[in-house]
Amino acid sequence: MRRGRVPHAYLFTGISGIGKTSVAKAFTMRLNCHAPSGLDGCGVCPSCRKMLNGNFPDFISIEPDGQRIKIEQIRELNRSLGYAPLSGGYRVCVIHRAEAMTGEAANAFLKTLEEPPPGNIFVLNATEPRDLLPTIVSRCQRVSFMPLKAREIAEQLNKETHLDGSSVSILARAADGSLGRALKMGESNYLERRQTWLKTLFELYDCSGAEAMNMAVESAKESRAGLDQPGNKKVGLFDMLSVWASCYRDLLLVRTGAPKDLLINEDFFGQLKETASGLSLQNLIESFQMVDRAVRDLYRMRNPTLVMENTLLNLQKMAS
Ligand SMILES: [Zn+2]
């Protein structure tokens, strides 16, 4: 923008909730601003105000319809691109989860990228660019978004929410670098459920096989959901497994004598220490992998009760 040379297609990559869409919006605002200063829009001109109010006519957003972005959606986009931008400036089209385009949709979109109508800029958002057609990737200017530091997430949570200090610190550590994820966690009952899930896992090491089976049946009753699923705001099985994975990560760190402030579940330090002392490194590594495998099995739509029985019994057996 400083040199007056803006490519017509960008690929923004990185985990969700990290600011890709916010940057696309700020970029659209600056491109169309009547009195920009540096790399920011002024925020007060008619075009900036429309952008801030969410009714700027030349900001188009495309999201998967169900699981995929379908060819009809790309055809409709192409029809609207035939008209010059209404504002007289640039039209920006953001394609969310671009990796979700069907083969047909991707090929149709590739043609648009090869001969883009003037005045249009495309921003493709993707978590995993390997799933995109290489011919699409090569036509885009790539921008990588890095995970945020726990400290940065904590600062923002303090600004945007009314959560208490200890909740902020837990969420900032558990959010995997994603502010969006931290905010969703704060709005759901994640903190409360996390306590229960961690306690269940610690209890597993003091119970019988029959009790472990009961735990498995109980935990399989969690909905097959997760906060990372687009549009979902309820915690579920995937969040439970992600908490367990973070717990094994912590146990490994404690077992190897890493400093306490590296832990995600720092508030459970006492229990982590006690449990880690009874388990070997090899056992902890295998347990971590087992939780990871349970996540993959659930994505493959295996029966949750069977997956949980298998996982909990194996975790328990390894320890004895
Ligand atoms: Zn402006």
Boltz pocket constraint, residues with backbone or C-beta under 6 A from the ligand:
constraints:
  - pocket:
      binder: B
      contacts: [[A, 29], [A, 32], [A, 33], [A, 34], [A, 35], [A, 36], [A, 41], [A, 42], [A, 43], [A, 44], [A, 45], [A, 46], [A, 47], [A, 48], [A, 49]]
      max_distance: 6.0
